Amino acid sequence: MVKHIVLYTLKEGVDKDQAVAIIKEQLEPLVGKIPGLIHMEIRRAYNGMDYALYSEFESKQALTDYAGHPLHLAAKEHFWHFLDSRVAADYEM
């Protein structure tokens, strides 16, 4: 299993609560629709970052496949313009 953690900041002027709600609405339902995606949660963050994405994948290949999956790419179209920066880490269990 691979755990994928990403911390994001949002652009200035973006309503952060509304943006995180949109991101959550777009990404969390992908569980069960994209092969290998086991779990995903999106939450508001604090102490310098605006939100956190935590997800679990069956394998490294599943994570790679998710990144380019058409459903993931379509979901990102709804919120990509809100994002400013990100820091990510992946690790295997």
Residue pairs with C-beta under 8 A, 6 or more apart in sequence:
1 38
1 56
1 57
1 58
1 59
1 92
1 93
2 56
2 57
2 58
2 59
2 60
2 62
2 63
2 90
2 91
2 92
2 93
3 54
3 55
3 56
3 57
3 90
3 91
3 92
3 93
4 53
4 54
4 55
4 56
4 57
4 63
4 88
4 89
4 90
5 52
5 53
5 54
5 55
5 88
5 89
5 90
6 52
6 53
6 86
6 87
6 88
7 45
7 49
7 51
7 52
7 53
7 86
7 87
7 88
8 45
8 49
8 50
8 51
8 52
8 53
8 83
8 84
8 85
8 86
9 48
9 49
9 50
9 83
9 84
9 85
9 86
10 16
10 19
10 50
10 51
10 82
10 83
10 84
11 81
11 82
11 83
11 84
12 84
14 82
16 44
16 50
16 51
17 44
19 50
19 51
19 79
19 82
20 42
20 43
20 44
20 50
20 51
22 78
22 79
22 82
23 42
23 51
23 53
23 78
23 79
23 82
24 42
26 75
26 76
26 78
26 79
27 40
27 42
27 53
27 72
27 75
28 40
28 41
28 42
30 37
30 40
30 71
30 72
30 75
31 37
31 38
31 39
31 40
33 71
34 65
34 66
34 69
34 71
34 72
35 62
35 65
36 57
36 58
36 59
36 61
36 62
36 63
36 65
36 66
37 55
37 56
37 57
37 62
37 66
38 55
38 56
38 57
38 58
39 54
39 55
39 56
40 53
40 54
40 55
40 56
41 53
41 54
41 55
42 51
42 52
42 53
43 51
43 52
43 54
44 50
44 51
45 51
45 52
49 87
57 63
57 66
60 90
60 92
63 90
66 72
